Structure formats: structure tokens, C-alpha cells
Amino acid sequence: MVALNTTLRDSSKLQKGVQVMALERTAHPYIVRDSTIYGGEPIVEGTRTGVRHIILLFQSGKDPEEIADIQRITLAQVYDAISYFYDNEAEIEHYIRNESWGSS
């Protein structure tokens, strides 16, 4: 990822292929989408931990505390990811079924 420090009038001089991060917030405080990580799948903000990764651990029987330790995230982030899943079950199930890793 390249940080761009340019004015609008200089944008025509940017090289092709430079990828600009597009961060999209969700209704869940710890969950975002970053177009440069897993093709925009929902992730825990500031990490590369996808909501589906947390859900796969949760569905395999791991406790939220264990998931937090394994993924090195807070317990609040784990519970927010679980909440996101229950609000968007079909979407996350789609990512799980299709293993849509995107452009990581």
C-alpha cells in the first residue's frame, strides 16, 4: 500500500497500478471493509483478521476468550465480529463457502 501525499491537480501524474486503500465503516464499531484486504471482506479494524476467520473458530467450538488469544484481538472485537455475523449471516456464509480470499 502506498500513502499518497498529493494535491488533486497532481493526481493525473500518479502511476498506474498504485492502489489506494478504501476503508469502509460498518454499523459495527470494530468491523470495517478494506478493499486491499481479502477483496473487501469484513475484517476487524487494524488487523487482517476476517469476520469469517473468527466465525470459523467460533463454529468449531472455540470460546470467545480463546479466539481473542489466538487472533491477538480484544474480546470486544470478537463479540463484535460474532454480532456482525448474526446481522449478516448470508454474506459471511457466502465467504466461508467460497473461500473468497480476494486480493489479500
SULRA-V166621 format. One record per residue. RES is the residue in one small letter. PSI is psi in degrees with one decimal (* if undefined). OMEGA is omega in whole degrees, 0 to 359 (none if undefined). D_LAST is the distance of its C-alpha to the last C-alpha in whole Angstrom. Layout:
res	psi	omega	d_last
RES	PSI	OMEGA	D_LAST
RES	PSI	OMEGA	D_LAST
This chain:
res	psi	omega	d_last
m	140.8	182	11
v	128.6	175	15
a	129.9	182	18
l	125.0	178	20
n	84.1	185	24
t	157.3	176	26
t	164.8	181	28
l	-39.8	182	28
r	-21.7	179	30
d	-5.0	185	28
s	-24.9	179	25
s	-15.9	181	27
k	-5.6	182	26
l	143.3	179	23
q	149.2	174	21
k	150.3	178	19
g	-5.8	177	16
v	125.6	184	15
q	122.9	180	12
v	130.1	181	14
m	131.5	177	12
a	101.0	181	14
l	126.7	180	14
e	122.9	178	16
r	155.1	175	18
t	-179.5	178	20
a	-9.2	180	23
h	127.7	190	22
p	-29.3	182	22
y	-2.7	186	19
i	128.4	179	17
v	172.6	170	15
r	134.4	177	12
d	117.0	185	10
s	-15.6	180	9
t	-3.2	181	6
i	120.1	178	5
y	35.0	176	4
g	22.1	178	7
g	10.7	174	9
e	151.9	178	10
p	134.0	181	12
i	167.1	172	12
v	126.1	183	14
e	135.9	178	15
g	4.3	181	14
t	178.8	171	12
r	22.1	180	9
t	113.7	179	11
g	150.3	175	11
v	-39.6	181	14
r	-30.7	177	14
h	-42.0	178	14
i	-43.0	182	17
i	-39.4	177	19
l	-41.0	176	18
l	-43.5	180	20
f	-44.0	181	22
q	-22.1	178	23
s	-1.1	176	24
g	1.9	178	27
k	140.5	175	25
d	152.3	177	27
p	-36.8	179	25
e	-41.8	178	26
e	-42.9	180	25
i	-43.2	179	21
a	-43.3	179	22
d	-46.0	182	23
i	-45.8	185	20
q	-6.4	181	17
r	49.0	176	19
i	171.3	181	19
t	160.8	177	23
l	-36.9	177	25
a	-39.1	179	25
q	-39.4	178	21
v	-50.1	181	21
y	-33.7	178	24
d	-38.9	177	22
a	-40.8	178	19
i	-42.7	177	22
s	-43.0	178	24
y	-43.6	179	21
f	-47.9	182	21
y	-26.2	175	24
d	-19.9	186	24
n	45.7	187	21
e	-46.1	183	22
a	-40.2	180	22
e	-48.9	183	18
i	-38.8	176	17
e	-37.7	177	19
h	-47.7	179	17
y	-39.1	179	14
i	-47.8	181	15
r	-40.4	186	17
n	-0.7	183	15
e	53.2	184	12
s	84.8	183	10
w	-16.4	178	6
g	-149.5	185	6
s	10.0	183	4
s	*	none	0
